[in-house]
Amino acid sequence: MSKASIKYVSLFILVLLCQGSNLSATAVQDSKINPYMLFTYLKDTDSRQILQVKMTNITQVGEVPLPGLNIRFYNNETLLGEATTDTEGNASYIIGSSLPLFASEDGSWPFNAIFDGDSLTEETSGELSINDVDIEMKVIEEEGERIVTLKATTLTGDGHVPVTGEEIGVYVPRMFSLLPVSIGMLDENGTFTIKFPDDIPGDSLGNLTVIGRFNDHYSFGNVERREETRWGTKAEMAAPVYRSLWSTLAPKWMVISLAVMLLGVWGHYTYVIINLFRIRKEGLKNRK
Amino acid sequence: MNLTKREALLSDLTPEIGKTSKSWYIVFGILLLVFVLGIYALVQQIDKGHIVTGMRDNVVWGVYIVNFIFFMGLSYAGALVSGTLHLFKTPWRAPVIRLAELITVISLAIGPFFIFFCVGRLERIPYILAFPRIQSPIVWDVIAILTDVFGAAIFLYVSFIEDFAILRDAENLQIAPWKKKMYRILSLGYQGTPKQKRILSFSRNVMAAMIIAIAIIVYSVLAWIFGVTLQPGWHSTIFGPYFVIAAVFSGVGLLIILMAIFRKIYNLEKYITLKHFVNLGIVLFVIAAFFGYFTFSDYLTKWYGSVKMDKILIDKLFTEFRTYFIFANYIGILTPIIIIAIPRLRTINNITIASIIALVALWVNRYIIIVPTLETPFIPIQDTRHEWLFYSPTWVEWSITAAGVAVCGMLFMIISKLAPIVSISELEEAAEKNNT
């Protein structure tokens, strides 16, 4: 191969590699991320009031959580506190129970969540208007029937008054979200009663958490009560013993195919190695 | 065999066995420096972790896996070519078959190391042998590679026995006593008796047949690691044969390049002639056509199906990766086809250049199979920093890659000092056949 040929080929490959190695680097995002903020309110079973934010980037292939963003939470114009989004894009702030909250004329609390933006992400904000509400939940067994009763009240100038005509539900937690057991309207006494089914799987002991909840309510946000019960059916967690791709035992055809192939190949190897000893033996015999 | 002829063959084909030239030391020294740089890069990687590479949550496989597939492909191609040449008693095989056998073993000795460079927790590697799940394609691959390593080693050794015996008996060859002792042990007392010839010939035939079958199965298994994965661009039924064809394409290319190199530096013009280049060039032509057909078929069906993620992937290949794509799938395929198709262009230089382009194109082809797919996941990752989403190899990865290539060169050089690069026994056999 002539020197000129080597020179041209080397140059060609070098140019290609140099250009190629920059290719990925040129795929820089041209504009900032335009984030989506989901701002929600939760009053949990311990009556803690929690402001929650989930920051995501809506991309062509789905929602991507945005970690490390600093979110400030306000009640009207008063800064309550701040939090940074975690790897799931979530940030939350627990409002102290002793903190007096500003209420607007209709009695609702105005909340704001603000992200000021940074070098990669545009600024965004969200707002909520929440009316305070309390839920009481009773879980009882009467004559073999399991009853769940929810009662919702709100504090007015006349004291605690029942909440009527609003949608409320009974839920149980599952792996990815809450499973609604029953959803209905509160009656004139502010109560909602259901017979709890007896065929919902719990853990191995039958433990099951029952949740009474205003779920994503337009005025109350998320408000819930939880009770631990033994109302679940006992879950059998035995490992599968059948043969499949996903169990511990491989399908028989796979085991047999592999065994036959390996035996065939290694059998031939062994045969050839034995032949090498035969060659050596023959060599030794001739030498004598 | 006429003793004078044998002496002439020994003189021509063992230039580095008896003495070592200055240029050998210089080239070996340069390769050693590259290897040392690779070791330094590896130490950096082990010390600081994979953060020194371009691999992140999205692209967890990068240049290392590309190198792994590339070297394994070369190995299987070497096995297929040498096995086929031997089994079908191809008349012109004698000067090239040893190189093909060496490609098999040397590539196989280097390729699997790139898997280790990819693994963050190396101490967990033994678990794959201690707790294997045979449903896992990774376990198939480990079993297949181990089986292939043994098979290739036996095949190479069996093909070397006659040459070891010739070197043992070569009285005029000035070599170190330890080498004489080594040839005596490794030749297994072979004296070319009819019984020994029969046993050896049969063993070589058995191993040649086995090595062809194993090469096809093992490289298909490697392809299935991708093929059975539900990733855009990978989940393809033709990946097994596509990978095998690609392997043979790159392997034949490397064989032609090595022929050109050793022909030049060891003055083997008398043995490795234009005929060998043209014959292997025609093999390259046919394989390039098949490879082009498989490539077109794979991308056409994905593009026509318009599945969302496949569409995003193909858009990416034709925008961000277009230079790679055009080089790997147009220039790399068409260059050998054009050069071989036009008889006037069939010179040793042109065929070698076409092989170099084909070889580099095949490496790039592996790159665009792996990286764009990993940059297009079904479920987006949480971290949206640019370097987390897009892959760009670092100096550490390039240094380790260069070290792999350097080791390949060093192993060829070391072996050329221990045994002839062109099989003396094959040449003798060919000469005897010509005489009769």
Interface residues (C-beta under 8 A of the other chain):
Chain A: M1 S2 S5 Y8 V9 F12 I13 L16 Q19 G20 S21 L23 S24 A25 T26 A27 V28 Q29 I33 N57 T59 Q60 V61 G62 E63 V64 P65 L66 P67 T87 E88 G89 L120 L245 W246 T248 A250 P251 M254 V255 L258 M261 L262 V265 W266 H268 Y269 Y271 V272 I273 N275 L276 R278 I279 R280 E282 G283 L284 N286 R287
Chain B: R133 I134 Q135 W140 I143 T147 F150 G151 I154 V158 I161 L188 G189 Y190 Q191 T193 K195 Q196 I199 L200 F202 S203 V206 M207 M210 A213 I214 I217 A260 K264 M309 I312 E320 F321 T323 Y324 F327 I348 N349 T352 I353 I356 I357 V360 V364 V371 T376 P377 F378 I379 P380 I381 Q382 D383 T384 R385 H386 F390 Y391 S392 P393
